[in-house]
Amino acid sequence: MMLKYKIIEIFTSEDVQWHGQPIYSAIIEHVNNLKIAARTIVTRGIEGSYESGEVATGRIEVLSYNMPVRIVIILPARELDNVLSAVQEMVTDGILTVRDQDVIYHRTNSILIPKYVRVREIMTESPIKVGPDTSIKKVVELLLPSTFTGLPVVDKNGCPLGIITQGDLIYKAGLPLSFGLLTGSDRTKINEILTTLADKKASEIMSQPVVVIDQDESVVEAVNHLLSKEVKRLPVVDGKGRLTGILSRQDIFHTILKECPDWRGFQKLNIQVDNLRLVSDITRHDIITVLPDTPVDEVVQLIDCNDIDRVCVIDSAGHFLGLISDRDLLFAFVDRHPGIWDYLMSKVPFTERGKGFRELKEHLQDRTAQEAMKTDVVTVQEDAPIEEAIKLMFERVIKRLPVLDGEGRFKGMISRDSLLHASFASLQQKQI
């Protein structure tokens, strides 16, 4: 089957510009930003002539100037209108032609992050940072309203000494709750916790040596660092080792959304997309589930014994109904039983608690998973491209997505880590 394409061809010259840049650069940038199934090529002539009578030549004995330029764009016929109107406006001097082209086949490789993108282009600039003598109380106060769960510690010259993560705050500083739970708590409880952290300093709990990335490195290399070092963010430094930014998974996902074409749309045009990865390829299936009539105390025990922070609720046929997290437990029952706060703050497993928690246990036995679960949960279909999952996670600022089949049955979960691994796998394939 022949595919119907169009070829746009432009004959112009080196001197022609659009908004301060050479016309060929402006056209390539415009077509690339459309994220359509188009390819462009620019060639520079060795000699040429113009309507004005001017002659351009590369011969040594004749002064060379304003050499001819030919720009060719080949694209699916249905995309022509997306390109042509803007290109016509750009070509202020030249000839523009359009012709039909039958294409035997069109194949392309899926890639999430172009290899040319550098860390400095996508990092978060001017990140929150602290000195080694900053109190942990101040660190927590800085992080609570932030979208980050960690920050770098720098010396007087601005060079990274270490990094403080949420794990450091919990396991080294004694922070009893994750930021997700803490931000939803009342101010009195927060102040009580902050008071206990006031005497400790950043240098006492920071992770070191810190893994950094040079701002001129490729994002491909940065992803390699994130995965091999098993970290969630990288301080970015300049040539003198001074902190210039932070690169997080969110920055990488934002870049994927900005740079990545609509591969699903390409397939609808009968374009063969190789190495296209779907959500089903990276779904984790060993996720703990419960039925809606499961007593909440059993849900609590599952969370305790399996060191997890959420479980999925499904019906007897496997259809997804909702999600229960430790945060959901806090907000569902704290007003009716304040003991739930003490449970969440305690590091003693629920199953080993003493008399003080018997009343709470009895209270939770009378409540079901259906009462505690959150039903307005963002989900993703298992046959969706992973770019679609990235978009959902980035726009909704969520860390995990339940995966469903076409009939709403629960298939598993995907996380930011699995998406990052999938992105990196695609990059590696392109490098081989």
Secondary structure, 3 states (H helix, E strand, C coil): CCEEEEEEEEEEECCCEECCEEHHHHHHHHHHHHCCCCEEEEEECCEEECCCCCEEECCCCCCCCCCEEEEEEEEEHHHHHHHHHHHHHHCCCCEEEEEEEEECCCEEECCCCCCCCEHHHHCEECCCCECCCCEHHHHHHHHCCCCCCEEEEECCCCCEEEEEEHHHHHHCCCCCCCHHHHCCCCHHHHHHHHHHHCCCEHHHHCECCCCCEECCCEHHHHHHHHHHCCCCEEEEECCCCCEEEEEEHHHHHHHHHHHCCCHHHHHHCCCEEECCCEHHHCCECCCCEECCCCEHHHHHHHHHHHCCCEEEEECCCCEEEEEEEHHHHHHHHCCCCCHHHHHHHCCCCHHHCCHHHHHHHHHHHCCEHHHHCECCCCCEECCCEHHHHHHHHHHHCCCEEEEECCCCEEEEEEEHHHHHHHHHHHHHHHHC
